[in-house]
């Protein structure tokens, strides 16, 4: 997701020139990817579960499945909205929606991702 999110975030910040077509393409890719990561978050796969895999996924995901699932859905929903508004190639609207998507990422990472 970062491969697509990074450049549109850079456009939103003014670090690179805004390209409406490129923003829309990458926004659609973020929306397509938003529902994919979650199958990797299964019991026994979290940090310190003794499985020998290096992960930043905190074990408290298993303690709060409803909250974790809501955060997943928030990302999916806000990413879909981003893809929709980006089609109009209105920079301000796209930038505002991108901020909402970024907040959904941050909310989940703040609660469930190791520093």
Backbone torsions as a table, in degrees:
resi	resn	phi	psi	omega
1	UNK	NA	-36.8	-178.7
2	UNK	-61.2	-30.5	179.2
3	UNK	-59.2	-35.9	-179.3
4	UNK	-94.6	-36.0	-177.7
5	UNK	-69.1	-39.3	-176.7
6	UNK	-55.3	-52.9	-179.1
7	UNK	-64.1	-36.2	179.5
8	UNK	-73.9	-29.9	173.0
9	UNK	-65.7	-40.2	177.1
10	UNK	-62.9	-38.1	175.7
11	UNK	-64.0	-44.4	-178.5
12	UNK	-62.4	-34.7	179.9
13	UNK	-82.5	-10.9	-178.0
14	UNK	84.0	11.1	178.9
15	UNK	-74.4	-27.4	171.9
16	UNK	-133.3	159.1	-176.7
17	UNK	-65.7	137.8	177.0
18	UNK	-69.0	130.8	175.3
19	UNK	-128.9	106.7	-174.8
20	UNK	-58.0	-39.5	179.8
21	UNK	-67.2	-44.1	-179.2
22	UNK	-67.9	-40.6	177.7
23	UNK	-59.9	-47.6	-179.2
24	UNK	-62.8	-40.9	179.7
25	UNK	-63.5	-46.3	-179.3
26	UNK	-69.7	-35.5	176.9
27	UNK	-62.7	-40.8	177.6
28	UNK	-64.7	-39.2	177.9
29	UNK	-64.7	-39.8	176.0
30	UNK	-60.8	-44.6	178.8
31	UNK	-61.5	-40.8	178.9
32	UNK	-64.1	-37.0	-177.1
33	UNK	-82.0	-19.9	-171.1
34	UNK	-58.7	-27.2	-178.8
35	UNK	-93.9	-1.8	-172.5
36	UNK	-86.4	-36.6	-171.6
37	UNK	-66.0	-22.1	-165.3
38	UNK	-67.9	-24.8	-180.0
39	UNK	-67.0	-16.3	178.6
40	UNK	-82.5	-7.9	-178.3
41	UNK	-98.4	83.5	-178.7
42	UNK	-118.6	153.5	177.7
43	UNK	-51.2	137.0	179.6
44	UNK	89.3	-1.0	-177.4
45	UNK	-109.4	6.5	-174.8
46	UNK	-89.8	169.2	-179.2
47	UNK	-54.9	136.0	178.0
48	UNK	66.2	21.9	176.6
49	UNK	-87.1	2.9	176.0
50	UNK	78.4	17.5	-177.8
51	UNK	-90.0	-9.3	176.2
52	UNK	81.8	8.3	179.5
53	UNK	-105.2	134.3	177.7
54	UNK	-76.1	118.5	-178.5
55	UNK	-142.1	151.3	174.8
56	UNK	-98.3	0.0	-179.2
57	UNK	-75.0	116.6	-178.1
58	UNK	-75.0	145.7	-178.6
59	UNK	-63.5	-20.2	-178.7
60	UNK	-67.6	-7.3	171.6
61	UNK	-57.3	-42.3	-178.7
62	UNK	-68.2	-23.9	179.6
63	UNK	-83.7	-16.3	-175.4
64	UNK	-132.9	53.9	-173.3
65	UNK	-62.4	-35.8	-179.2
66	UNK	-66.3	-42.9	178.3
67	UNK	-65.3	-43.6	179.3
68	UNK	-61.4	-43.0	179.2
69	UNK	-65.7	-36.1	177.4
70	UNK	-65.7	-40.1	178.5
71	UNK	-65.0	-36.4	175.1
72	UNK	-60.9	-48.8	-177.4
73	UNK	-64.3	-37.1	177.2
74	UNK	-59.7	-44.2	178.3
75	UNK	-62.7	-45.2	-179.9
76	UNK	-60.5	-48.2	-177.5
77	UNK	-64.3	-48.2	-177.9
78	UNK	-67.8	-33.1	176.8
79	UNK	-67.6	-38.8	176.4
80	UNK	-63.9	-40.8	177.1
81	UNK	-62.9	-39.8	178.4
82	UNK	-59.6	-47.4	-179.7
83	UNK	-59.8	-38.8	-179.4
84	UNK	-67.8	-49.4	-177.7
85	UNK	-70.3	-30.1	-179.4
86	UNK	-66.2	-25.5	178.2
87	UNK	-59.8	-29.7	-179.2
88	UNK	-78.3	-11.7	177.6
89	UNK	58.6	32.0	173.6
90	UNK	-91.8	112.1	-173.5
91	UNK	-57.5	-48.8	-175.2
92	UNK	-64.1	-43.7	179.3
93	UNK	-65.8	-43.4	179.3
94	UNK	-63.5	-42.5	179.9
95	UNK	-64.0	-42.0	179.0
96	UNK	-62.9	-41.9	179.5
97	UNK	-70.8	-35.7	176.2
98	UNK	-59.4	-38.9	177.5
99	UNK	-60.8	-40.0	178.0
100	UNK	-64.1	-41.0	177.6
101	UNK	-62.9	-46.0	179.2
102	UNK	-58.1	-37.6	178.5
103	UNK	-66.3	-35.5	178.1
104	UNK	-66.3	-38.5	176.9
105	UNK	-62.0	-49.4	-177.6
106	UNK	-61.8	-43.0	-179.2
107	UNK	-57.9	-42.6	179.9
108	UNK	-72.6	-46.0	-179.3
109	UNK	-62.7	-39.4	178.8
110	UNK	-59.5	-36.8	-176.4
111	UNK	-90.1	-32.9	-167.0
112	UNK	-126.8	6.7	-179.6
113	UNK	-120.7	131.1	178.6
114	UNK	-65.7	149.3	179.4
115	UNK	-63.6	NA	NA
